[in-house]
Amino acid sequence: MRVHVVSDVHGRADALARAADGADALVCLGDLILFVDYADHSQGIFPELFGAEAATRLVGLRLARRFDEARRMAAELWASLDGDPADHIERLVRGQYAEIFAAMPTPAYITHGNVDVPRYWADYVRRGHHVLDGQSVEIGGLRFGFVGGGLRTQYRTPNEIDDEEFARKVEAVGEVDVLCCHIPPAVPELLYDVVARRFERGSEATLEAIRRTQPRYALFGHVHQPLAARTRVGRTECLNVGHFRGRGVPFALEW
């Protein structure tokens, strides 16, 4: 059995269409939407509305951890738009989802990332797309559990939830062979992004579940350039499957 795993697609519909080539199924760990590309400031929803120069300023403030200034700048720009800013965001998010789900291979087992807007997904999933969050499913004789979304941060991305709600989803998954989350377990070397030079948030609940149930694998994304892409917790192999927008290549899991 061969399953290809991707995370942090961020608009790469071209590569996503080929991501399941040679595999029996695709697993996607979320972050389908691209708000702004830190490597190319002309790409994403923000520069589409306000231009690459404004995106460069926003990225610079965020990288300098000047989050209040970044929010004030963004608020001024949103206020300059004609009509309700939410309508502009919904139009562009829906446009990206239409393209991404049209390219998503089947069968695919998908969970949400922290930048996703789950309430729109039902309008775009196709036959053979299985959306799972706090749920498990059998694939090729192994039990795969899925926990989507992220924890609350100063970035205030759309799909951040409280620690308690996240922990309830981890508990609902129970014992599995492969635990699939968008964010990593709370292991420091898995959380540090060496390019952004910051720690992202990981889940203590996920780490505790791994220690307690010892799945074969824990798969995740979220940290685009991690200090460590893999480590072991007991017998569990913890693996960052890679920044799919940047690499365009899925991680292959075989058994």
Rosetta blueprint (number, residue, H / E / L):
1 M L
2 R E
3 V E
4 H E
5 V E
6 V E
7 S L
8 D L
9 V L
10 H L
11 G L
12 R L
13 A H
14 D H
15 A H
16 L H
17 A L
18 R L
19 A L
20 A L
21 D L
22 G L
23 A L
24 D L
25 A E
26 L E
27 V E
28 C E
29 L L
30 G L
31 D L
32 L L
33 I L
34 L L
35 F L
36 V L
37 D L
38 Y L
39 A L
40 D L
41 H L
42 S L
43 Q L
44 G L
45 I H
46 F H
47 P H
48 E H
49 L H
50 F H
51 G L
52 A H
53 E H
54 A H
55 A H
56 T H
57 R H
58 L H
59 V H
60 G H
61 L H
62 R H
63 L H
64 A L
65 R L
66 R L
67 F H
68 D H
69 E H
70 A H
71 R H
72 R H
73 M H
74 A H
75 A H
76 E H
77 L H
78 W H
79 A H
80 S L
81 L L
82 D L
83 G L
84 D L
85 P H
86 A H
87 D H
88 H H
89 I H
90 E H
91 R H
92 L H
93 V H
94 R H
95 G H
96 Q H
97 Y H
98 A H
99 E H
100 I H
101 F H
102 A H
103 A H
104 M L
105 P L
106 T L
107 P L
108 A E
109 Y E
110 I E
111 T L
112 H L
113 G L
114 N L
115 V L
116 D L
117 V L
118 P H
119 R H
120 Y H
121 W H
122 A H
123 D H
124 Y L
125 V L
126 R L
127 R L
128 G L
129 H E
130 H E
131 V E
132 L L
133 D L
134 G L
135 Q E
136 S E
137 V E
138 E E
139 I E
140 G L
141 G L
142 L E
143 R E
144 F E
145 G E
146 F E
147 V E
148 G L
149 G L
150 G E
151 L E
152 R L
153 T L
154 Q L
155 Y L
156 R L
157 T L
158 P L
159 N L
160 E E
161 I E
162 D L
163 D H
164 E H
165 E H
166 F H
167 A H
168 R H
169 K H
170 V H
171 E H
172 A H
173 V H
174 G L
175 E L
176 V L
177 D L
178 V E
179 L E
180 C E
181 C E
182 H L
183 I L
184 P L
185 P E
186 A L
187 V L
188 P H
189 E H
190 L H
191 L H
192 Y E
193 D E
194 V L
195 V L
196 A L
197 R L
198 R E
199 F E
200 E L
201 R L
202 G L
203 S E
204 E H
205 A H
206 T H
207 L H
208 E H
209 A H
210 I H
211 R H
212 R H
213 T H
214 Q L
215 P L
216 R L
217 Y E
218 A E
219 L E
220 F E
221 G L
222 H L
223 V L
224 H L
225 Q L
226 P E
227 L L
228 A L
229 A L
230 R E
231 T E
232 R E
233 V E
234 G L
235 R L
236 T E
237 E E
238 C E
239 L E
240 N E
241 V L
242 G L
243 H L
244 F H
245 R H
246 G H
247 R H
248 G L
249 V L
250 P L
251 F E
252 A E
253 L E
254 E E
255 W L
